[in-house]
């Protein structure tokens, strides 16, 4: 097959858990079954939506529900164009600056392989725009003359679509990696709905009682074909300027088998529900 016959897609899904979660979020927002099916026009539409949502959150008053999404952005992208204390309060100016983050890579100029997917990249990003990526001393850890990490346009959009496909709180985010794509897409799809609720209603009204990343992950593992074993990993992190942290939680490959067994037996479902109720502890907010 010649190079001209090789299909080129604007979005790749890589083994990096944060990029991969963002790519799945883009696919869900675009209504596609997988990231590599996303078209250039659909990537444009998702980028425009991200810009609009980010701008709305960045301009929101502190006493409004829209401000809750800004807290999410602050936890992932501290000191970015959307979260810096000196950001413009003019919508047109702010949107213009955020839109520049997602411009297409320029043809006919020197480029580098994208840090995530290896595609041609003419834009370099550092900690200001990439969640949980390097430190403020980034200029001292890269090759001379490279002021950041090369990131292609598809991966730049994925990096900022990440909070849509992650389980987010006002201070952290959690993404899922799984051997089976179906679970990753289901996890992203459930979280996209949750993100929409947060933006519209704020955290107190958007969050269902007992909801948490582990429960969303368990529901997502149920999307795997019954009887198919698959290991999964939850990556929970905070990326602010104070004390960034990362917590990794892994499950055995037999977990989906166990969940399928429980789901397929009425007595086991009933027993499991009783066990959940017995072990549930609630805080003062319920």
Secondary structure per residue as TSV (DSSP state, phi and psi in degrees):
chain	resnum	aa	ss	phi	psi
A	1	X	-	360.0	133.3
A	2	X	-	-77.3	163.1
A	3	X	G	-60.8	-34.4
A	4	X	G	-66.7	-23.1
A	5	X	G	-89.1	-9.3
A	6	X	S	-75.6	121.2
A	7	X	-	-64.5	135.3
A	8	X	-	-107.8	124.4
A	9	X	-	-112.4	145.1
A	10	X	S	-78.5	-7.4
A	11	X	-	-138.7	128.2
A	12	X	-	-111.3	157.5
A	13	X	-	-115.2	116.9
A	14	X	-	-107.2	-177.5
A	15	X	S	-84.9	-5.4
A	16	X	-	-73.2	120.8
A	17	X	H	-59.8	-35.1
A	18	X	H	-76.3	-42.4
A	19	X	H	-62.7	-42.9
A	20	X	H	-63.0	-42.1
A	21	X	H	-63.8	-39.9
A	22	X	H	-66.2	-38.4
A	23	X	H	-64.5	-39.9
A	24	X	H	-65.4	-36.8
A	25	X	H	-62.5	-42.5
A	26	X	H	-60.2	-44.4
A	27	X	H	-60.6	-43.6
A	28	X	H	-64.5	-45.3
A	29	X	H	-63.3	-30.2
A	30	X	H	-88.1	-5.0
A	31	X	T	74.7	26.9
A	32	X	-	-105.2	155.6
A	33	X	S	-76.2	-24.7
A	34	X	S	-152.8	158.3
A	35	X	G	-58.5	-38.7
A	36	X	G	-70.8	-9.4
A	37	X	G	-86.4	-11.1
A	38	X	-	-66.6	130.4
A	39	X	-	-89.2	168.6
A	40	X	H	-61.5	-41.3
A	41	X	H	-64.1	-39.3
A	42	X	H	-69.5	-36.4
A	43	X	H	-64.0	-39.3
A	44	X	H	-59.3	-44.6
A	45	X	H	-64.9	-41.9
A	46	X	H	-65.5	-41.7
A	47	X	H	-60.6	-41.9
A	48	X	H	-63.7	-39.3
A	49	X	H	-65.9	-42.7
A	50	X	H	-60.5	-45.3
A	51	X	H	-59.7	-45.3
A	52	X	H	-64.6	-45.1
A	53	X	H	-66.7	-41.3
A	54	X	H	-63.9	-42.4
A	55	X	H	-64.7	-42.1
A	56	X	H	-60.4	-44.5
A	57	X	H	-66.7	-40.4
A	58	X	H	-68.0	-23.6
A	59	X	H	-101.0	-1.6
A	60	X	-	-70.6	143.4
A	61	X	-	-72.3	152.4
A	62	X	T	-64.3	-22.3
A	63	X	T	-96.9	17.2
A	64	X	S	-111.9	159.1
A	65	X	T	-67.6	-28.1
A	66	X	T	-63.7	-23.2
A	67	X	H	-68.0	-22.2
A	68	X	H	-63.5	-35.1
A	69	X	H	-70.9	-28.7
A	70	X	H	-65.7	-34.6
A	71	X	H	-62.5	-37.5
A	72	X	H	-62.9	-46.0
A	73	X	H	-63.4	-38.4
A	74	X	H	-64.1	-36.9
A	75	X	H	-71.1	-22.2
A	76	X	H	-104.5	-35.0
A	77	X	S	-130.9	64.7
A	78	X	T	-63.8	138.7
A	79	X	T	67.8	15.9
A	80	X	S	-76.2	177.9
A	81	X	T	-61.9	-23.4
A	82	X	T	-91.2	-19.4
A	83	X	T	-119.8	-9.8
A	84	X	-	-63.0	142.2
A	85	X	T	-62.5	-23.3
A	86	X	T	-100.9	19.7
A	87	X	-	-64.2	151.3
A	88	X	-	-66.5	143.2
A	89	X	-	-98.6	5.7
A	90	X	-	-89.8	120.3
A	91	X	H	-58.8	-44.8
A	92	X	H	-62.6	-43.7
A	93	X	H	-66.3	-44.5
A	94	X	H	-63.3	-47.3
A	95	X	H	-61.9	-37.9
A	96	X	H	-62.0	-43.3
A	97	X	H	-67.2	-39.6
A	98	X	H	-72.5	-36.8
A	99	X	H	-61.0	-34.3
A	100	X	G	-61.6	-22.8
A	101	X	G	-66.8	-23.5
A	102	X	G	-115.7	22.7
A	103	X	-	-66.2	149.5
A	104	X	-	-61.9	153.4
A	105	X	-	-66.9	140.5
A	106	X	-	-81.6	133.7
A	107	X	T	-85.8	152.2
A	108	X	T	77.7	14.5
A	109	X	S	-127.3	161.6
A	110	X	-	-57.6	142.4
A	111	X	-	-141.1	168.8
A	112	X	E	-127.2	161.4
A	113	X	E	-69.4	136.3
A	114	X	-	-59.0	136.9
A	115	X	T	-57.1	-32.0
A	116	X	T	-93.6	-52.7
A	117	X	T	-112.0	-9.4
A	118	X	-	85.2	-1.7
A	119	X	-	-69.3	165.0
A	120	X	E	-65.1	128.6
A	121	X	E	-133.6	133.2
A	122	X	-	-113.6	3.5
A	123	X	-	-116.6	137.2
A	124	X	E	-115.0	138.3
A	125	X	E	-123.0	158.0
A	126	X	-	-133.2	-157.3
A	127	X	T	-57.0	-30.8
A	128	X	T	-60.7	-29.9
A	129	X	T	-116.4	-15.3
A	130	X	S	-107.2	122.0
A	131	X	T	-68.9	132.9
A	132	X	T	51.6	49.6
A	133	X	-	-134.5	103.9
A	134	X	S	68.9	-174.9
A	135	X	-	-119.9	-178.6
A	136	X	T	-67.5	-10.9
A	137	X	T	-94.3	24.4
A	138	X	G	-54.2	-35.9
A	139	X	G	-64.8	-19.1
A	140	X	G	-93.8	-2.5
A	141	X	T	-115.0	-3.9
A	142	X	S	-103.3	162.1
A	143	X	-	-59.3	151.3
A	144	X	T	-55.7	136.7
A	145	X	T	84.8	-1.6
A	146	X	-	-110.8	106.6
A	147	X	-	-82.5	10.6
A	148	X	S	179.4	-171.8
A	149	X	E	-93.0	126.9
A	150	X	E	-63.1	129.9
A	151	X	-	-137.1	121.6
A	152	X	-	-71.5	169.0
A	153	X	H	-62.6	-42.5
A	154	X	H	-59.4	-42.3
A	155	X	H	-74.7	-26.5
A	156	X	H	-68.0	-42.8
A	157	X	H	-64.2	-41.9
A	158	X	H	-61.1	-38.4
A	159	X	H	-61.4	-33.2
A	160	X	H	-98.5	-7.7
A	161	X	H	-86.2	-10.5
A	162	X	H	-47.8	-49.7
A	163	X	H	-64.1	-20.3
A	164	X	H	-70.1	-38.5
A	165	X	H	-94.4	-0.8
A	166	X	S	-103.1	157.6
A	167	X	E	-81.6	114.5
A	168	X	E	-114.0	149.7
A	169	X	-	-121.7	-175.0
A	170	X	S	-71.9	-6.4
A	171	X	S	-140.4	1.4
A	172	X	-	-154.8	171.9
A	173	X	E	-143.2	152.9
A	174	X	E	-135.0	131.4
A	175	X	E	-121.7	161.4
A	176	X	E	-116.7	133.1
A	177	X	E	-113.9	136.6
A	178	X	E	-145.7	152.8
A	179	X	S	-66.4	-21.1
A	180	X	S	-111.7	126.2
A	181	X	H	-60.2	-32.0
A	182	X	H	-58.7	-38.9
A	183	X	H	-69.3	-40.7
A	184	X	H	-63.5	-42.4
A	185	X	H	-67.0	-40.8
A	186	X	H	-64.2	-40.5
A	187	X	H	-60.6	-45.7
A	188	X	H	-64.6	-42.0
A	189	X	H	-63.5	-42.9
A	190	X	H	-63.7	-37.4
A	191	X	H	-76.5	-29.9
A	192	X	H	-61.0	-42.6
A	193	X	H	-62.9	-41.3
A	194	X	H	-64.5	-40.6
A	195	X	H	-61.8	-41.3
A	196	X	H	-62.5	-39.7
A	197	X	H	-66.4	-40.8
A	198	X	H	-61.3	-44.5
A	199	X	H	-65.6	-31.8
A	200	X	H	-88.3	-34.0
A	201	X	H	-118.4	-16.9
A	202	X	-	85.0	163.6
A	203	X	H	-60.7	-45.4
A	204	X	H	-57.7	-40.6
A	205	X	H	-89.2	-23.7
A	206	X	H	-80.1	-29.7
A	207	X	S	-83.9	120.1
A	208	X	-	-77.1	148.0
A	209	X	T	-56.8	131.9
A	210	X	T	81.7	-4.6
A	211	X	-	-67.1	138.2
A	212	X	-	-163.2	165.8
A	213	X	H	-59.2	-41.7
A	214	X	H	-62.8	-37.2
A	215	X	H	-69.7	-41.6
A	216	X	H	-62.4	-38.5
A	217	X	H	-64.7	-41.8
A	218	X	H	-62.6	-40.8
A	219	X	H	-64.8	-38.9
A	220	X	H	-66.0	-37.8
A	221	X	H	-65.2	-22.2
A	222	X	T	-69.1	-14.5
A	223	X	T	-78.5	-11.1
A	224	X	S	-74.2	142.8
A	225	X	-	-54.0	128.0
A	226	X	T	-52.2	135.4
A	227	X	T	91.1	-4.0
A	228	X	-	-97.2	116.6
A	229	X	-	-74.7	145.3
A	230	X	-	-161.8	126.9
A	231	X	-	-80.5	152.3
A	232	X	E	-139.4	156.1
A	233	X	E	-136.6	132.7
A	234	X	E	-101.5	128.8
A	235	X	E	-112.0	107.8
A	236	X	E	-108.1	134.7
A	237	X	E	-153.0	161.0
A	238	X	E	-132.2	140.0
A	239	X	-	-128.2	25.2
A	240	X	S	-77.8	-175.9
A	241	X	S	-84.6	2.0
A	242	X	S	-94.1	-80.0
A	243	X	-	-135.5	81.4
A	244	X	-	-58.8	144.8
A	245	X	E	-146.8	159.6
A	246	X	E	-137.5	130.2
A	247	X	E	-122.5	128.0
A	248	X	E	-112.9	125.6
A	249	X	E	-123.4	123.1
A	250	X	E	-112.1	149.1
A	251	X	E	-116.6	158.8
A	252	X	-	-75.6	158.7
A	253	X	T	-66.4	-19.0
A	254	X	T	-81.5	-8.8
A	255	X	H	-59.0	-47.5
A	256	X	H	-60.2	-33.5
A	257	X	H	-64.2	-42.8
A	258	X	H	-63.9	-45.0
A	259	X	H	-62.9	-39.9
A	260	X	H	-65.7	-37.4
A	261	X	H	-64.6	-44.2
A	262	X	H	-64.0	-44.6
A	263	X	H	-65.1	-30.0
A	264	X	T	-88.6	4.4
A	265	X	-	-133.0	119.6
A	266	X	H	-60.5	-42.2
A	267	X	H	-64.9	-40.9
A	268	X	H	-66.8	-39.5
A	269	X	H	-60.8	-42.9
A	270	X	H	-64.2	-44.2
A	271	X	H	-64.8	-40.4
A	272	X	H	-64.9	-39.6
A	273	X	H	-63.5	-40.8
A	274	X	H	-65.5	-38.9
A	275	X	H	-64.5	-41.9
A	276	X	H	-59.6	-46.1
A	277	X	H	-63.1	-39.3
A	278	X	H	-67.9	-32.5
A	279	X	H	-92.8	-8.6
A	280	X	-	-74.1	131.0
A	281	X	-	-122.7	135.7
A	282	X	-	-117.7	148.2
A	283	X	-	-85.8	-171.3
A	284	X	T	-67.3	-18.0
A	285	X	T	-92.5	4.6
A	286	X	-	91.3	360.0
